[in-house]
Amino acid sequence: MQTRAFSGPARFPAWQIAAAWPRMVARSRAEAGPATGQIVCLRLTGQLCADTAEALLDAVSARVRAAMPAVYEVVLDLTDTPAVDDGARAALKSLGDLLVKSHARLRLVLPEAEARAALCDGGTADAIGADALHTSVRAAVLAAHAALPGPALVTPALRMLLGNPPEQLLLP
């Protein structure tokens, strides 16, 4: 009777394992998609207009880049913003485009019916998405969480997010 000594994984040479590694990493990143990301809630204080549009883009962009894990939804609370004019609509469209490039989505909180109507009249709601307009931060966060693939389980992290007020976003 002849016995063979173990010489390692003969079926899978090292070059095949090394070639498969990038595919496995890419697959794990795809599986890690938005479910491992986070929702960022920001409350804009002050007027949103053409003069403050660039500051809004810079502030939100910096916040999204600094977030770990990556952001997949930004909830922007416009409760304290008195009116939505042409400059505000243009700024929100630009912000939506910027977030799409970052693989994130924008959700807006506008409790006042007049503000939502003004936003819809300018076509901004169509550009951002009609389902992205909400009457409360809680509704926006729950909608963002429910849009994830798989079961929308309420986790302790989600409870904490729902219980905390949005971060203040101060514009000059």
KOLLUM-765433 format. One record per residue (C-alpha): residue number from 1; residue in one letter; x, y, z. Coordinates in steps of 0.2 Angstrom, whole numbers, plus 5000, padded with zeros to 4 digits. Example, Ala and Ser with C-alpha at 12.3 -4.5 7.8 and 13.67 -1.06 7.14 Angstrom:
2
+-----+----+------+------+------+
|   i | aa |    u |    v |    w |
+-----+----+------+------+------+
|   1 |  A | 5062 | 4978 | 5039 |
|   2 |  S | 5068 | 4995 | 5036 |
+-----+----+------+------+------+
REM end
This chain:
172
+-----+----+------+------+------+
|   i | aa |    u |    v |    w |
+-----+----+------+------+------+
|   1 |  M | 5000 | 5000 | 5000 |
|   2 |  Q | 5007 | 5017 | 4995 |
|   3 |  T | 5004 | 5033 | 5004 |
|   4 |  R | 5006 | 5050 | 4997 |
|   5 |  A | 5013 | 5065 | 5006 |
|   6 |  F | 5002 | 5080 | 5007 |
|   7 |  S | 5010 | 5094 | 4996 |
|   8 |  G | 4997 | 5107 | 4997 |
|   9 |  P | 4982 | 5112 | 4987 |
|  10 |  A | 4987 | 5104 | 4970 |
|  11 |  R | 4970 | 5107 | 4962 |
|  12 |  F | 4972 | 5126 | 4963 |
|  13 |  P | 4989 | 5133 | 4958 |
|  14 |  A | 4995 | 5149 | 4966 |
|  15 |  W | 4992 | 5159 | 4949 |
|  16 |  Q | 4974 | 5154 | 4949 |
|  17 |  I | 4971 | 5159 | 4967 |
|  18 |  A | 4980 | 5176 | 4963 |
|  19 |  A | 4969 | 5178 | 4947 |
|  20 |  A | 4953 | 5175 | 4957 |
|  21 |  W | 4957 | 5187 | 4971 |
|  22 |  P | 4951 | 5203 | 4962 |
|  23 |  R | 4935 | 5195 | 4957 |
|  24 |  M | 4931 | 5190 | 4975 |
|  25 |  V | 4935 | 5207 | 4981 |
|  26 |  A | 4924 | 5215 | 4968 |
|  27 |  R | 4910 | 5203 | 4973 |
|  28 |  S | 4912 | 5207 | 4991 |
|  29 |  R | 4911 | 5225 | 4987 |
|  30 |  A | 4896 | 5223 | 4977 |
|  31 |  E | 4888 | 5213 | 4991 |
|  32 |  A | 4893 | 5226 | 5003 |
|  33 |  G | 4883 | 5240 | 4993 |
|  34 |  P | 4871 | 5252 | 5001 |
|  35 |  A | 4866 | 5240 | 5015 |
|  36 |  T | 4882 | 5244 | 5024 |
|  37 |  G | 4882 | 5262 | 5021 |
|  38 |  Q | 4873 | 5275 | 5031 |
|  39 |  I | 4860 | 5288 | 5030 |
|  40 |  V | 4866 | 5306 | 5034 |
|  41 |  C | 4853 | 5319 | 5040 |
|  42 |  L | 4857 | 5337 | 5039 |
|  43 |  R | 4846 | 5352 | 5044 |
|  44 |  L | 4849 | 5368 | 5033 |
|  45 |  T | 4848 | 5383 | 5044 |
|  46 |  G | 4845 | 5400 | 5035 |
|  47 |  Q | 4841 | 5405 | 5017 |
|  48 |  L | 4844 | 5393 | 5002 |
|  49 |  C | 4847 | 5404 | 4987 |
|  50 |  A | 4859 | 5406 | 4972 |
|  51 |  D | 4871 | 5415 | 4984 |
|  52 |  T | 4872 | 5401 | 4996 |
|  53 |  A | 4871 | 5386 | 4983 |
|  54 |  E | 4890 | 5384 | 4982 |
|  55 |  A | 4892 | 5384 | 5001 |
|  56 |  L | 4878 | 5370 | 5002 |
|  57 |  L | 4887 | 5359 | 4989 |
|  58 |  D | 4904 | 5361 | 4997 |
|  59 |  A | 4897 | 5357 | 5015 |
|  60 |  V | 4887 | 5342 | 5009 |
|  61 |  S | 4901 | 5336 | 4998 |
|  62 |  A | 4913 | 5337 | 5013 |
|  63 |  R | 4901 | 5328 | 5024 |
|  64 |  V | 4898 | 5314 | 5012 |
|  65 |  R | 4917 | 5312 | 5009 |
|  66 |  A | 4921 | 5311 | 5027 |
|  67 |  A | 4908 | 5298 | 5031 |
|  68 |  M | 4913 | 5280 | 5036 |
|  69 |  P | 4905 | 5269 | 5030 |
|  70 |  A | 4900 | 5277 | 5014 |
|  71 |  V | 4884 | 5287 | 5013 |
|  72 |  Y | 4870 | 5280 | 5002 |
|  73 |  E | 4856 | 5293 | 5007 |
|  74 |  V | 4857 | 5311 | 5012 |
|  75 |  V | 4841 | 5318 | 5020 |
|  76 |  L | 4841 | 5337 | 5019 |
|  77 |  D | 4829 | 5345 | 5031 |
|  78 |  L | 4823 | 5362 | 5024 |
|  79 |  T | 4810 | 5365 | 5038 |
|  80 |  D | 4819 | 5381 | 5043 |
|  81 |  T | 4821 | 5387 | 5025 |
|  82 |  P | 4808 | 5401 | 5023 |
|  83 |  A | 4805 | 5400 | 5004 |
|  84 |  V | 4810 | 5390 | 4989 |
|  85 |  D | 4815 | 5401 | 4974 |
|  86 |  D | 4824 | 5398 | 4957 |
|  87 |  G | 4841 | 5399 | 4965 |
|  88 |  A | 4836 | 5386 | 4978 |
|  89 |  R | 4829 | 5375 | 4965 |
|  90 |  A | 4845 | 5376 | 4955 |
|  91 |  A | 4855 | 5372 | 4970 |
|  92 |  L | 4845 | 5357 | 4975 |
|  93 |  K | 4846 | 5350 | 4957 |
|  94 |  S | 4865 | 5352 | 4958 |
|  95 |  L | 4866 | 5344 | 4974 |
|  96 |  G | 4856 | 5329 | 4968 |
|  97 |  D | 4867 | 5327 | 4953 |
|  98 |  L | 4883 | 5328 | 4964 |
|  99 |  L | 4876 | 5315 | 4976 |
| 100 |  V | 4871 | 5303 | 4961 |
| 101 |  K | 4890 | 5305 | 4956 |
| 102 |  S | 4894 | 5299 | 4973 |
| 103 |  H | 4882 | 5284 | 4972 |
| 104 |  A | 4871 | 5292 | 4985 |
| 105 |  R | 4853 | 5299 | 4984 |
| 106 |  L | 4845 | 5315 | 4990 |
| 107 |  R | 4829 | 5316 | 5000 |
| 108 |  L | 4821 | 5332 | 5005 |
| 109 |  V | 4811 | 5336 | 5020 |
| 110 |  L | 4798 | 5350 | 5017 |
| 111 |  P | 4784 | 5350 | 5029 |
| 112 |  E | 4775 | 5365 | 5021 |
| 113 |  A | 4763 | 5361 | 5007 |
| 114 |  E | 4768 | 5378 | 4998 |
| 115 |  A | 4786 | 5374 | 4998 |
| 116 |  R | 4783 | 5357 | 4991 |
| 117 |  A | 4772 | 5364 | 4978 |
| 118 |  A | 4785 | 5378 | 4973 |
| 119 |  L | 4798 | 5364 | 4972 |
| 120 |  C | 4787 | 5354 | 4960 |
| 121 |  D | 4782 | 5368 | 4949 |
| 122 |  G | 4800 | 5371 | 4945 |
| 123 |  G | 4804 | 5353 | 4939 |
| 124 |  T | 4816 | 5350 | 4953 |
| 125 |  A | 4805 | 5337 | 4961 |
| 126 |  D | 4805 | 5328 | 4944 |
| 127 |  A | 4824 | 5329 | 4943 |
| 128 |  I | 4827 | 5323 | 4961 |
| 129 |  G | 4812 | 5311 | 4961 |
| 130 |  A | 4794 | 5314 | 4967 |
| 131 |  D | 4797 | 5300 | 4980 |
| 132 |  A | 4811 | 5310 | 4988 |
| 133 |  L | 4800 | 5323 | 4995 |
| 134 |  H | 4794 | 5320 | 5013 |
| 135 |  T | 4785 | 5329 | 5027 |
| 136 |  S | 4796 | 5324 | 5041 |
| 137 |  V | 4814 | 5318 | 5044 |
| 138 |  R | 4807 | 5302 | 5052 |
| 139 |  A | 4797 | 5298 | 5036 |
| 140 |  A | 4812 | 5302 | 5025 |
| 141 |  V | 4824 | 5291 | 5035 |
| 142 |  L | 4811 | 5276 | 5035 |
| 143 |  A | 4808 | 5278 | 5017 |
| 144 |  A | 4827 | 5278 | 5014 |
| 145 |  H | 4829 | 5262 | 5024 |
| 146 |  A | 4814 | 5254 | 5016 |
| 147 |  A | 4821 | 5256 | 4999 |
| 148 |  L | 4836 | 5245 | 5003 |
| 149 |  P | 4836 | 5228 | 4996 |
| 150 |  G | 4831 | 5214 | 5008 |
| 151 |  P | 4820 | 5215 | 5024 |
| 152 |  A | 4819 | 5233 | 5031 |
| 153 |  L | 4822 | 5228 | 5049 |
| 154 |  V | 4823 | 5241 | 5062 |
| 155 |  T | 4840 | 5240 | 5070 |
| 156 |  P | 4847 | 5249 | 5085 |
| 157 |  A | 4857 | 5260 | 5073 |
| 158 |  L | 4841 | 5265 | 5064 |
| 159 |  R | 4832 | 5268 | 5081 |
| 160 |  M | 4847 | 5279 | 5086 |
| 161 |  L | 4846 | 5289 | 5069 |
| 162 |  L | 4827 | 5291 | 5071 |
| 163 |  G | 4829 | 5297 | 5089 |
| 164 |  N | 4843 | 5310 | 5086 |
| 165 |  P | 4840 | 5327 | 5078 |
| 166 |  P | 4848 | 5331 | 5061 |
| 167 |  E | 4866 | 5338 | 5060 |
| 168 |  Q | 4865 | 5357 | 5058 |
| 169 |  L | 4872 | 5364 | 5042 |
| 170 |  L | 4876 | 5382 | 5043 |
| 171 |  L | 4878 | 5392 | 5027 |
| 172 |  P | 4886 | 5409 | 5027 |
+-----+----+------+------+------+
REM end
